[in-house]
Amino acid sequence: MDKQEYAEYVKKITPKSKIGWSLVRAFVVGGLICILGEGLGALYKLWLPAYDETQVGSLVSCTLIFLAAVLTGIGVYDKIGYFAGGGSIVPITGFSNSITSAAMEFRKEGIIFGTCANMFKIAGPVIVIGVAVAMLCGLGYYLVGLFI
């Protein structure tokens, strides 16, 4: 088999990329999660008129985190994640899923050395990088403010 025949063979057996469809699914599911968050925000504003935007935003975040944790616990969020890919990972619900999944995986080892010790195994680096970048941005903002 020469190079040209081999290249044709590889092209023939290589599965076709479905990246376009994957992007559409990620966009739709991520958008639906955001729509759910906006809907919850509107409901909380209606039900709790004394709450300001910050309080409503906190309630929405807590509700989405709770819903994602429950859906992870009953095995539904994994199916959503398989279908949507990054569309379910990027929002705050994906963060909740990563923590809940790790907690469930290590619960057999006990509360302290299992769940508590391993719960942030996946999400921990995200938290560390997020805090470090936030500190660097704050420092940059401060330094720019000194010269303006």
Secondary structure, DSSP 8 states (H G I E B T S, - for coil): --HHHHHHHHHHHS----HHHHHHHHHHHHHHHHHHHHHHHHHHHHH-TT--HHHHHHHHHHHHHHHHHHHHHTTHHHHHHHHHTHHHHSSHHHHHHHHHHHHHHTGGG-IIIIIIHHTTTTHHHHHHHHHHHHHHHHHHHHHHHHH-
